[in-house]
Amino acid sequence: MRPRYTPAHPWQPLSDAEYALLCAFLPPVEHRRGRPPQDRRRTLDAIFWIACSTGPWKALPPELGKPDTAHRQLRRWARSGLLDRLLFAVSGRGPRGGKRRPRSPAERLLRAALPALEYRLCRAWRRMARLASVASLLLAKRLGLWTALPCAPWFLPNPVLSETLQRVVETLFVRIERSLYALPPGLLALCGKALAFAGGQPRRFRLA
């Protein structure tokens, strides 16, 4: 799958079929501790309403419930890895973003509901990008779902480039017997700038 931005889709309430598909991925409510969710479907609609907009949580329409309820639920799903699993499902790739793997019946049905659900799920994942580790951000990048990223993909760290540059610097030091004076003028400064670029710009992908 080539990297892409998912076309935007205006928000609309989940259909019965879409809600049934998502329920196949959500944790069961039976035999769980604590209070059960009062209206999971309305909470999903609230999350997707916020995800498809650029406004704050307090702008949530009253008929979709309390903003704190939806925000708390989305944070819980992000920390549990549920949002990552949903991204895997819509991308059709394995957990490491590599080759395609056999899909479960639920994943095949979810893929058939694209691209409207893909856009909503990517935007919901992007809302929780602050909670994501750098590894999770890079995974979303490798999955090719750039709509889920909190910034342009080239602002994220580039581990391949970083490792390549480190090997180049190590090779240079070995060949010149670890003598700084034998290095061409400005080479170390150039490598330093390249390594800084490969490290990404946290100021951008942590402000979303």
Backbone as a ProteinNet text record, in pm:
[ID]
protein_1_A
[PRIMARY]
MRPRYTPAHPWQPLSDAEYALLCAFLPPVEHRRGRPPQDRRRTLDAIFWIACSTGPWKALPPELGKPDTAHRQLRRWARSGLLDRLLFAVSGRGPRGGKRRPRSPAERLLRAALPALEYRLCRAWRRMARLASVASLLLAKRLGLWTALPCAPWFLPNPVLSETLQRVVETLFVRIERSLYALPPGLLALCGKALAFAGGQPRRFRLA
[TERTIARY]
83.8	0	87.2	62.8	139.3	90.8	184.7	141.7	42.6	-53.7	-156.7	-227.8	-290.1	-383.5	-524.7	-599.9	-735.7	-825.8	-905.7	-996.9	-1089	-1112.1	-1197.4	-1342.7	-1410.1	-1551.7	-1623.9	-1732.7	-1806.3	-1862.5	-1873.3	-1923.4	-2070.1	-2103.9	-2242.5	-2253	-2368.2	-2380.3	-2348.5	-2296.3	-2265.3	-2392	-2381.6	-2492.6	-2492.6	-2600	-2606.2	-2493.9	-2465.4	-2360.1	-2222.2	-2196	-2066.4	-2047.5	-2151.8	-2141	-2117.3	-2183.8	-2164.1	-2020.2	-1961.7	-1823.7	-1727.5	-1748.4	-1659.2	-1673.8	-1794.3	-1816	-1734.9	-1701.9	-1621.5	-1479.9	-1435.4	-1301.3	-1301.1	-1414.5	-1419.5	-1416.9	-1360.2	-1357.9	-1499.7	-1526.9	-1661.3	-1695.6	-1822.7	-1867.7	-1915	-1935.6	-1979.9	-1862.4	-1893.3	-1797.5	-1674.9	-1695.7	-1585.9	-1610.9	-1501.9	-1511.7	-1551.9	-1606	-1644.6	-1779.6	-1816.5	-1946	-1941.8	-2041	-2043.5	-2074.9	-2026.8	-2058.4	-2208.3	-2260.3	-2404.5	-2453.8	-2384.4	-2426.2	-2301.2	-2249.3	-2122.6	-2135.5	-2249.6	-2267.1	-2264.4	-2331	-2328.6	-2187.5	-2114.3	-1976.7	-1890.5	-1907.9	-1834.3	-1871	-1998.6	-2040.4	-1977.1	-1969.3	-1908.6	-1760	-1690.6	-1547.5	-1523.3	-1603.5	-1584.3	-1625.6	-1724.3	-1762.4	-1643.4	-1579.1	-1461.9	-1347.3	-1328.2	-1217.3	-1228.6	-1350.8	-1371.8	-1376	-1369.1	-1371.4	-1234.5	-1220	-1096.1	-1120	-1240.8	-1276.8	-1237.1	-1251.4	-1218.1	-1326.8	-1296.7	-1393	-1519.1	-1504.2	-1620.5	-1721	-1682.3	-1774.1	-1865.8	-1852.3	-1935.2	-2083.2	-2168.8	-2312.8	-2368.9	-2461.4	-2515.1	-2580	-2639.8	-2707.9	-2611.2	-2481.2	-2381.8	-2317.1	-2370.6	-2320.7	-2219.1	-2155.6	-2058.3	-1921.3	-1853.7	-1719.3	-1621.8	-1629.1	-1536	-1552.3	-1675.6	-1699.6	-1634.2	-1654.5	-1596.1	-1444.3	-1392.8	-1247.7	-1182.3	-1242.9	-1188.6	-1188.3	-1294.5	-1301.8	-1198	-1179.1	-1079.6	-939.2	-909.1	-778.1	-759	-864.3	-854.2	-825.8	-893.2	-871.4	-733.9	-684.4	-550.6	-443.8	-456.4	-355.7	-360.6	-478.2	-490.5	-440.6	-414.6	-370.2	-483.2	-608.2	-721.5	-714.9	-677.7	-671	-564.1	-453.7	-350.2	-404.9	-479	-534.4	-633.1	-708.9	-802.4	-727.3	-614.4	-532.7	-478.5	-432.1	-385.4	-496.2	-617.6	-729.5	-759.2	-762.7	-797.7	-682.2	-558.6	-444.3	-426.7	-473.2	-456.6	-319.3	-236.1	-101.6	-89.2	24.7	49.7	88.8	100.5	132.2	262.3	355.8	481.7	481.8	368.2	358.9	423	448.7	516.8	420.4	443.7	363.2	219.9	132.7	-7.4	-19.7	-111.9	-136.8	-280.2	-314.3	-453.5	-545.4	-654.5	-746.2	-855.1	-897.2	-1009.9	-1137.9	-1249.4	-1376.6	-1413.5	-1388.8	-1421.8	-1337.8	-1208.7	-1122.3	-1164.1	-1203.7	-1247.6	-1373.1	-1464.3	-1585.6	-1552.8	-1457.5	-1419.7	-1355.7	-1270.7	-1208.9	-1313.6	-1420.2	-1524.7	-1601	-1596.2	-1669	-1588.5	-1466.8	-1384.4	-1441.5	-1403.1	-1302.7	-1359	-1491.2	-1548.2	-1499.5	-1501.4	-1455.5	-1305.1	-1229.8	-1085.1	-1053.8	-1123.5	-1097.7	-1129.3	-1243.1	-1282.1	-1184	-1140.3	-1047.3	-909.3	-863.9	-734.9	-738.1	-847.3	-858	-868.6	-937	-945.3	-807.5	-730.6	-594.7	-508.7	-525.9	-447.6	-477.9	-602.4	-639.4	-561.5	-521.1	-449.9	-300.1	-248.5	-107	-16	-63.9	17.8	49.4	-41.9	-22.1	62	81.4	152.7	303.4	369.3	515.2	569.1	697.6	759.5	749.2	761.3	749.8	611.2	507	371.6	353.1	410.5	402.1	470.4	586.5	657.2	581.4	511.9	432.7	318.1	249.8	142.9	197	318.8	381.5	408	460.4	489.4	362.6	253.4	127.1	75	129.9	88.9	-34.9	-83.8	-204.1	-161.7	-123.1	-68.5	-173.1	-300.7	-405.6	-402.3	-349.4	-342.5	-225.9	-131.7	-12.7	-42.9	19.3	-4.6	72.6	155.6	234.4	271.6	338.6	388.3	486.9	485.7	569.9	717.6	766	909.7	955.1	862.2	900.3	919.5	882.2	901.2	1043.4	1091.3	1226.4	1238.2	1358.9	1388.5	1496	1455.2	1555.4	1650.6	1602.8	1688.8	1801.1	1764.9	1867.4	1963	1910.7	1996.8	2096.7	2050.6	2140.7	2244	2202.3	2295	2404.7	2365.6	2464.6	2561.8	2511.1	2600.1	2701.5	2657	2751.4	2855.5	2813.2	2907.9	3013.5	2970.6	3065.9	3161	3109.2	3194.7	3295.8	3252.5	3344.1	3454.5	3418.4	3519.2	3624	3578.7	3674.2	3766.4	3713.1	3798.2	3902.7	3862.9	3954.9	4064.3	4035.5	4138.2	4204.1	4186	4247.3	4208.3	4080.1	4021.9	4095.3	4144.5	4212.5	4120.3	4082.1	3994.3	4060.9	4192	4260.8	4264	4239.7	4239.9	4104.4	4002.8	3870.2	3866	3792.7	3775.7	3709.1	3747.8	3689.3	3536.1	3469	3323.5	3245.4	3314	3241.7	3163.5	3226.3	3156.7	3035.3	3050.1	2936.9	2822.4	2857.4	2755.1	2683.7	2761.9	2701.3	2612.1	2654.5	2572.9	2439.1	2440	2314.8	2224.7	2287.3	2208.6	2146.8	2222.4	2168.5	2055.3	2069.7	1962.4	1835.9	1852.8	1737.6	1673.7	1757.8	1704.7	1630.8	1662.5	1594.3	1456.3	1415.6	1282.9	1272.4	1152.3	1125.5	1012.4	1047.5	943.8	852.1	903.5	820.4	697.3	707.4	594.1	500.9	555.6	463.5	415	455.2	401.4	305.6	278	187.2	48.5	22.7	-106.5	-213.2
-119.3	0	124.1	212.9	335.5	434.7	514	616.5	711.9	755	841.9	918.3	1027.1	1099.1	1052.1	1008.9	962.1	1080.7	1073.8	1185.1	1215.1	1343.2	1385.7	1348	1310	1277.3	1353	1421.1	1493.5	1397.2	1445	1359.1	1325.1	1203.6	1161.3	1048.7	1031.4	925.8	789.1	701.3	566.4	494.4	423.8	338.7	211.8	136.4	11.1	-83.3	-88.5	-177.7	-132.6	-1.9	49.8	25.5	47.4	26.6	-120.6	-208.7	-351.9	-392.5	-332.7	-363	-319.7	-199.8	-149.7	-228.8	-273.6	-351.1	-480.2	-531.4	-654.3	-631.5	-506	-474.1	-418.7	-365.6	-303.8	-411	-376.3	-474.8	-504.9	-627.8	-663.1	-590.1	-565.9	-495.2	-592.3	-718.6	-816.3	-859.6	-883.8	-937	-846	-718.2	-624.2	-544.6	-497.4	-419	-275.8	-209.1	-69.9	-56.3	67.5	94.7	64.6	-3.7	-29.4	98.8	111.2	231.3	243.4	364	384.3	376.7	443.2	444.9	448.5	331	322.2	380.5	362.6	413.9	566.2	628.2	774.1	824.6	751.7	791.4	785.4	681.8	672.8	787.6	818.8	931.4	1061.4	1077.1	1198	1204.4	1092	1088.4	1122.6	1064	1089.2	1230.6	1287.6	1427.1	1519	1498.2	1578	1549.6	1421	1382.6	1446.8	1459.8	1516.4	1668.3	1729.1	1874.3	1924.5	2053.1	2112.7	2187.7	2173.7	2246.8	2173.9	2240.5	2177.9	2082	2004.7	1908.4	1976.6	2094.9	2164.2	2205.8	2198.5	2232.2	2116.2	2003	1886.1	1918.2	1886.5	1912.1	1837.2	1898.5	1835	1699.7	1681	1554.4	1436.2	1464.1	1357.5	1325.8	1382.1	1351	1451.8	1417.2	1506.7	1491.4	1603.4	1595.2	1512.8	1525.6	1451.8	1301	1255.7	1112.8	1059.5	1129.9	1085.9	1095.6	1204.5	1223.2	1116.6	1086.7	984.9	847.4	816.8	687.4	676.3	784.4	781.9	765.6	833.9	816.4	673.2	612.5	474.1	379.8	400.4	313.8	335.7	459.8	487.1	418	426.6	366.2	214.5	157.5	11.9	-47.5	36.4	-12.8	-40.7	-12.8	-39.3	43.8	171.1	255.7	205.2	155.2	97.4	-23	-108.5	-227.2	-189.4	-83.3	-37.6	17.5	83.9	130.4	11.9	-91.7	-210.9	-267.3	-268.9	-328.5	-252.1	-118.8	-42.8	-37.4	-58.8	-57.2	-191.7	-300.2	-432.7	-491.2	-427.7	-477	-537.5	-599.8	-660.2	-555.8	-593.9	-499.8	-424.5	-477.6	-407.9	-329.1	-321.3	-242.8	-307.6	-437.3	-504.9	-564.6	-691.9	-754.4	-774	-784.3	-810	-947.2	-958	-1082.6	-1124.6	-1250	-1292.1	-1210.7	-1166.4	-1082.3	-1166.4	-1122.5	-1186.5	-1141.8	-1213.8	-1170.4	-1027.4	-990.2	-853.8	-751.1	-782.1	-688.8	-675.7	-786.7	-779.9	-693.5	-707.2	-625.1	-478.3	-453.2	-315.7	-251.5	-326.8	-274.6	-242.4	-321.3	-298.5	-170.2	-122.5	-1.2	126	111.2	228.5	306.4	435.6	508.9	595.1	601.1	688.4	650	520.8	477.9	498.3	476.9	497.5	641.8	734.9	875.7	905.9	856.7	884.7	821.3	699.5	632.7	699.2	740.1	809.5	941.3	1013.8	1141.7	1122.8	1017.1	989.4	953.2	873.7	838.8	965.2	1055.9	1179.1	1264.3	1261.9	1337.3	1290.3	1164	1106.8	1094.9	1168.3	1157	1197.2	1282.9	1322.1	1203.9	1107.5	990.9	883.4	895.8	792.6	805.3	691.1	691.9	720.7	751.6	774.5	648.8	531.6	406.3	392.9	433.4	425.8	524.4	643.9	741.6	689.2	627.3	571.9	455.3	379.3	268.6	319.6	425.8	484.6	535.4	587.4	633.4	517	405.8	290	224.7	236	181.3	257.8	377.4	456.2	539.7	548	626.9	763.7	849.7	978.6	1070.2	1044	1124.5	1110.1	998.7	976.7	1051.2	1100.5	1164.6	1306.9	1351.7	1487.9	1595.4	1554.6	1649.8	1582.7	1657.5	1598.6	1486.8	1375.4	1259.5	1289.4	1387.3	1414.7	1488.7	1531.8	1590.9	1485.3	1361.3	1253	1199.1	1133.5	1074.5	973.4	962.5	867.2	770.8	660.8	568.5	510.5	482.3	423.8	520.5	647.9	747.6	766.3	768.8	786.6	673.2	549.6	435	434.4	472.8	477.2	580.3	697.5	802.5	760	692.9	646.5	546.3	457.4	361.2	431	535.8	610.7	677.5	741.3	808.9	707.5	592.8	490.5	438	420.4	372.9	474.3	601.7	705.6	705.4	691.8	692.9	571.6	458.6	339	356.6	411.1	423.2	526.1	626	727.7	704	584.1	545	641.9	681.9	764.6	898.2	952.9	1082.5	1190	1285	1393	1482	1494	1587.1	1536.9	1407.1	1353.3	1366.5	1414.3	1430.1	1553.1	1547.9	1667.6	1779	1903	2014.6	2020.4	2035.3	2051.4	1921.7	1806.1	1679.5	1646.1	1664.6	1633.4	1723.7	1851	1944	1902.9	1858.5	1813.3	1688.2	1596.2	1475	1508.8	1607.6	1648.7	1705.3	1786.1	1841.4	1732.2	1637.1	1527.3	1441.4	1416.6	1338.8	1413.9	1546	1625.4	1618.6	1621.4	1609.2	1471.7	1367.4	1231.3	1211.9	1292.2	1282	1341.5	1408.6	1466.5	1598.3	1650.7	1777.9	1758.7	1720.8	1696.4	1816.4	1935.7	2054.8	2052.4	1986	1980.7	1865	1744.4	1631.9	1615.3	1701.5	1696.9	1812.2	1894.3	2009.1	1983.9	1868.6	1842.2	1821
0	0	0	-91.9	-97.5	8.2	66.1	162	97	173.3	116.6	226	186.3	272.3	237	336.4	312.5	280.1	175.1	143.5	261.8	284.4	395.9	369.7	477.4	470.1	579.7	547.2	651.3	754.7	878.5	985.5	963.9	997.4	1003	1105.4	1169.8	1270.7	1211.2	1294.5	1249.4	1205.5	1095.8	1054.5	1139.9	1132.6	1207.8	1166	1035.9	986.1	1035	1031.4	1076.5	1225.8	1303.1	1447	1478.2	1406.6	1428.2	1395.8	1292.1	1256.5	1366.4	1418.7	1522.6	1651.8	1681.8	1804.3	1803.8	1685.6	1678.4	1729.7	1735.1	1782.2	1923.9	1970.4	2102.4	2211.1	2326.8	2436.9	2484.5	2524.7	2570.9	2700.2	2720.9	2841	2948.4	2911.5	3009.5	3098.1	3224.1	3320.4	3335.8	3327.3	3346.6	3474	3532.3	3654.4	3622.7	3722.6	3705.1	3637.9	3614.2	3552.7	3403.3	3351.1	3206.6	3130.4	3006.9	2928	2905.5	2923.2	2913.9	2769.8	2678.9	2539	2453.2	2422.3	2348.4	2208.1	2146.5	2010.4	2009.7	2107.1	2112.8	2142.8	2226.3	2254.9	2129.6	2048.5	1922.2	1828.9	1820.2	1736.5	1785.5	1918.3	1974.6	1941.2	1955.5	1924.3	1777.6	1689.8	1547.1	1509.3	1580.7	1553.2	1580.9	1695.9	1730.9	1634.7	1600.9	1513.3	1376.1	1326.1	1192.2	1192.6	1310.1	1319.3	1363.9	1370.2	1420.6	1549.6	1604.9	1724.9	1852.5	1967.1	2095.3	2140.1	2243.1	2294.5	2348.3	2401	2458.1	2351.4	2223.1	2114.6	2077.5	2145	2115	2135.6	2037.7	2055	2175.7	2250.4	2372.1	2346.4	2228.9	2202.8	2189.2	2179.7	2170.6	2305.4	2411.5	2544.5	2595.2	2706.5	2768.9	2702.3	2679.6	2618.7	2702	2834.8	2920.3	2904.3	2887.1	2871.5	2744.8	2634.4	2507.1	2509.9	2567.2	2572.1	2658.9	2772.2	2862.2	2795.8	2722.7	2654.9	2544.1	2469.4	2361.8	2418.4	2529.8	2593.5	2638.7	2694.7	2742.5	2625.9	2514.4	2397.9	2338.3	2342.6	2289.6	2373.6	2505.9	2594	2589.8	2563	2558.6	2426.9	2327.1	2196.8	2099.8	2140.5	2052.5	1925.2	1937.5	1818.2	1721.7	1774.4	1687.5	1611.8	1681.5	1616	1506.5	1528.6	1426.2	1305.2	1330.2	1217.8	1138.2	1208.5	1138.2	1049.9	1104.1	1031	902.5	909.8	789.8	690.7	738.7	647.2	577.6	641	583.7	603.8	686.9	709.7	849.3	873.5	1002.9	1105.7	1233.7	1340.4	1321.5	1243.4	1220.7	1090.8	1024.4	903.6	784	790.9	681	581.1	545.4	442.8	490.3	394.3	428	493.8	584.5	654.1	629.7	655.3	639.2	729.6	675.4	752	815.4	933.4	998.6	928.8	948.7	888.1	926.3	1053	1096	1021.3	999.3	927.8	782	720.3	581	567.7	662.3	659	683.5	774.6	801.9	680	610.4	489.1	383.6	378	278.9	307.5	431.6	468.5	441.4	392.1	364	246.3	230.3	307.7	420.6	437.1	539.5	679.2	712	843.5	858.7	751.8	759.4	797	736.2	766.9	912.5	962.6	1100.5	1199.4	1170.6	1260.6	1259.7	1142.6	1133.8	1209.2	1194.1	1263.1	1414.5	1458.7	1601.7	1656.9	1581.1	1623.1	1631.9	1537.2	1536.9	1660.5	1706.9	1826.4	1948.6	1949.2	2062.2	2036.1	1937.3	1901.8	2017.4	2106.4	2221.2	2311.7	2317.2	2402.2	2335.2	2205.6	2130.8	2150.4	2157.9	2162.2	2022.6	2016	1885.5	1799.5	1863	1788.5	1726.2	1798.6	1743.9	1629.6	1642.8	1535	1408.6	1426.7	1311.3	1251	1335	1284.8	1198.4	1244.8	1164.1	1030.6	1034.1	909.8	816.2	870	786.2	731.6	805.2	756.1	635.2	611.6	495.3	517.3	641.9	671.1	722.4	632	670.5	733.5	710.6	772.8	924.7	974.9	1118.9	1183.6	1105.1	1160.5	1205.5	1315	1365.1	1289.1	1193.3	1115.8	984.2	898	773.9	807	734.6	770.1	774.1	698.3	697.7	823.2	909.5	1037.5	1146.7	1118.8	1214.4	1205.3	1311.6	1305.2	1191.7	1140	1033	1082	1147.3	1204.2	1100.1	979.5	876.1	840.2	820.1	787.8	903.9	1026.2	1143.2	1156.9	1142.9	1154.4	1040.8	921.5	808.3	831.8	881.9	908.5	1018	1119	1225.7	1173.8	1084.3	1026.3	939.8	867	784.3	870	978.7	1067.8	1130.6	1175.6	1235.2	1133.5	1009.9	906.4	878.6	877.1	854.7	964.6	1089.1	1200	1193.9	1152	1142.2	1033.3	919.3	806.5	831	908.9	935.1	1070	1125.4	1252.6	1363.7	1359.9	1465.7	1482.5	1375.7	1380	1326.1	1411	1367.8	1263.6	1269.6	1180.7	1037.1	1016.4	880.6	812.4	885.2	826.3	737.2	627.1	543.4	624.6	602.3	678	661.4	771.3	767.6	762	752.4	738.5	865.3	981.3	1106.4	1126.4	1091.7	1105.5	1013.4	892.7	798.1	850.9	907.7	964.3	1082.8	1161.7	1275.4	1232	1126.9	1076.3	1019.7	949.8	893.1	1003.3	1111.4	1223	1291.8	1304.1	1364.2	1278.8	1146.9	1057.3	1071.8	1082.1	1095.2	1226.4	1326.8	1455.4	1457.6	1349.8	1342.3	1417.3	1420.9	1487.7	1588.9	1713.3	1814.2	1836.6	1815.5	1835.2	1747.2	1631.9	1539.6	1569.9	1592.3	1607.8	1751.7	1844.7	1980.2	2007.7	1909	1928.8	1873.7	1812.3	1750.8	1856.7
[MASK]
++++++++++++++++++++++++++++++++++++++++++++++++++++++++++++++++++++++++++++++++++++++++++++++++++++++++++++++++++++++++++++++++++++++++++++++++++++++++++++++++++++++++++++++++++++++++++++++++++++++++++++++++

